[in-house]
Amino acid sequence: MTINVSHESPITLLSESLLYNDYQYCLVHLMEEEPEYRDWFLERFRAKRPDGEILLDNSIFELKEAFDSEKYAEWCEKINPNYYIVPDVLEDSEGTMTNFLNFTVNYKGLPGATIGAVQGKTWTEVVECYRFMAAHADYIAISFDFSMYDVTGFSNPLNPEKLMRQTTGRQQLVKRLIDEGWWDWDKPHHLLGASLAREFKWYVNNNVYNIRSLDTSNPVVAGLLGYQYNGDFGLNHKPSQLLADLIHADPDEDAKEIIRYNTSQFKKLLSDEVGSIL
């Protein structure tokens, strides 16, 4: 199986990111705030990669609420993404499903396939939202930081408790959806963000073959801050900085080398060598 990966990167590394990204992950709020970022997605990327893919994100993780729907639709028309995440509501299944219906009715014919982000605070809510997205969206997305993972995930003495609970919590969620027959094997899935990079090895080893893509700035942010991966194991901690807050970072050559190393090791996590399973 192949999982396409995109690591959000500072403006100075957008061109180089073509070497380590399978597609480009666009944060919509930066389109309004950063002229060089805007130029990359409207002009330069397509010039360099005419057939390259863009996934447009509604910036809910950075803004804590989805970007304004009308403006989002306008940017979608301008960017012409291959996929876009329909505005959702953090951990609110009903609000997310309502938003999805309203947005897709009010803004018909937007370019790109719709990605429906699953939301909810409990297993029942998540399943309800998942089933809705399986029925209505072209693509299903699952987040790395549901609060329910504090209960369903597990940790061990070698790792920070919350990070491991988030890492194993999403694995447990996917496994349970599969075991209980809710998982839609006919729809592509996207994994939103990450706590610890090693999480993704599980999906490859267990052949969850319709996880098509994931995004995480983890190996890039780590490199910007001078943290080098421990091979394809990654890190035992997660830098707290958001890539959006480091968008103007100008790494020196040492930092660039660490980023190149981290991103190459991340790719190894997505290889299908046999390893431990949940």
N, C-alpha and C positions, 0 to 999 in steps of 0.2 A: 504494500500500500504506500501511497505518497501523500504526505501532508504538506501543503504549501505554507510557507511561513513569511511573515513580514515583521521586521523590527523597525518601529518608528525611530527616526533619526533626526539630529539637528540639521538645520538648513545647510551648513557647510559640508555635510556628508550625504546629501540627497543623491548626488551623482554617483558617489561610490557605493551607495546602498543598492544600486543595481547589481552589484557583484554578490551581495549576500541575501537579497530579498527576491522571493518568487513573484511578488506583486507589491503594489504600493498601497499603503494604508493612510487614508487622508482624514485628518481631524478637521471637521467643517469650521469650527470656531476660529482656527488659525488662518483660514482663507480670508477672513475679514480683518484679522489683526496683523498679518505678516505678508507684505508685498512679495518678497522673494519666494516664500512658500506658495503663495497664490500663483506666481509665474511658473513655478515648477509643475504644478498640476494642470494649469491651463495651457501651457505651451511646451516647456522643455522636455517633460517626461514623454509625451506623445511623439515629440520629434526624435528622441533617442530610441524609444521602444513603441513603434506604431501599433503593435499588437499586444502591448503590455496591459496587465489588468490593474484596475483601481477599485478598491473597496472604500466607499465613503461612510464614515462614522458620524453619528449625531452628537458626539462629544459629551455624552452623558456622564462618563466616568470623571472627566475633567471639570465639568460644570455642575455636576450633581443633579442636573435636570436636563432633559433633552433640549437641543437647540430649537429655536422658534420654527414651527412647522412651515410657515409660508416662506421664510428665508431659506430654510433647508431645501425646500422644493426648487427654489430659484437656483441655488448652488448645484443641485443635482442636474438641472438642465444645462448649466454652464460646464460642469466638469465631465458630464457624460460617463459616469462610472459604470463598471461592469456589474457591480452589486452595491446596494446601499442599505444601511440598517434603519428600518422604519422607527421613528421616535417612540421610545418606550418610557416606562416609569419605574424607577429603581425599587425592586422587591414588591411591586404592586401588580399582581396578576390581572385583576379586573381593569385597572387603569391602563395597563399595557395592551390588553386585548381591545379595549375601547379605542385607544389611540391608533392601533393598527387599522381597525375598520374605518375610522374617521379619515385617517391620512390617505389610505388607498382609495377611498371614495372621492375625497376632495381633490386629490392630485393624481388623477388617472393618466396613464401614458408616459410617466417619467422614464427616462432611460435606465436600463439596468434591471437586474433581478432583485426582488425584495428579500431582505433578511429580517426574520422575526426573532427578536431577542426574548428568550424565556425569562420570566420574572416570577417572584413569589417568595413568601417567607416560610411556608411549610411544604412538606412533601405533596400534600393534596393540591395546594395552589400551584406548585410547580408542574405537576402532572397535567392539571387542567390547562395551564398556559401552554405547555408543550404540545398537547393534543390539538389545541387551537392553531398553533403555528404550523404544525404538521399538515393541517387541513387548508391553511390559507397562505402561508409564506412559501417562497421558492427555496428558501435556505433557512436553517435553524441555527441560532447562536445561543451558547450557554456560557455564563459568566464564571469567573474564577473566585468571586468573593461574596457569595451568598452568606448571610448570617447563619443559615441553617447548617452550614459546614462546621460551625463550632460544636454542633451536636453529633452530626453524622460522620465527620472526619476523625482521624486519630493522629496522635503524635508519638514521638519517642524521645528519650533523653538527649539524643544527639542534635536535635533540631528545635528551633523556636516553635513553641506550641501552636500559635495561630497559623503560621506559614504552613506547617505540616497538615494541620486540619483543613486548610483551604485546598492544599495539594491533593490530599487523599479524599477530601469531601467531594470534589468534582468527579474524581474517579468512581467513587461509590455511587454518585448520582447516575452517571452513565451506565454503570453496571446494573443498577436496580431498574433503570428504564428498560434495559435489554432483558433482564431476567423476568420482569413482569409483563413483557410483551408490548410495551408502549413505544419502544424505539422504532422510528421509521427508517428502515434500511434503504428506502427509495429516495430519500431526501439528503442532500449534502448538509453537513454540519460545520459550524465554525466555533472555535473555542476562543472566547474573549479574555485576553490578558493571562497573567500567570503569577503565582507566588514563587514557586521553585521550579527551575527549568526541567528537573528530572521527571516531573509529572507526566510529560508527554510520551515517554518511553512505554508506559503502560498501554496506551491506546494502540501503538504499533505492535507490541508483543501479543496483544489480545485481538489483533486484526479487526479493530473497529473501523472498517475500511471506508465508510462514508463520512468520516471526519476529514473533510477536504482541506481545511485551512485553519490557521491560528495566527494570532498577533500577540506580540509581547516586545516591549522595549528593553526587557531585562538585560540581555547581553550588551546592549549599547550603553544604557545608563551605567551599568557596572563598569564598563571600560572608561567612560567619561570620568568616573570617580576613582579610577585606578585599581579596581577589583578584577582580578583575572580568574576565570573559571578553573576549577579543579578538574581538568579534562572534560569529558562529557557528563560528569556528575553535576557540574554547575557550581552554585554557591550554597552555603548553609544559611545565608541571610539574604534579605532583599533590601536594596537601597530604597529609601522612602521618597526620593525625588521623582516627580513626574517628568517624562520626556518633554511634555509641553512647556514645562518651566525651564528646561535646558535647551530650548529651541535655538538659542543664539550661541550655544557652546562652540568654541573653536579649538578642538583638541590638537595637542601637539603630536608629533610622530609616534612617541611612546604610547600615548593613549589610543591612537589609531591602530597600532599593532595589537594592543590588548583587545580592542573591538573586533578586529579581524580574527583573532584567535577565538574569542568568545563566540562569535557568530558561526565560525567553522565547527566548533565543538557542539553548539546547539544543533547543527545539522546532523551530527552523528547520533544525537538522541532520537532522531526521526528515522534512523536506519532500522532495518528489520532483523537485526541480530537478536538472538534469543536472550532474554534477561528475566528478572523476577516479575511475577504477576501478583495482582492483589489477592 
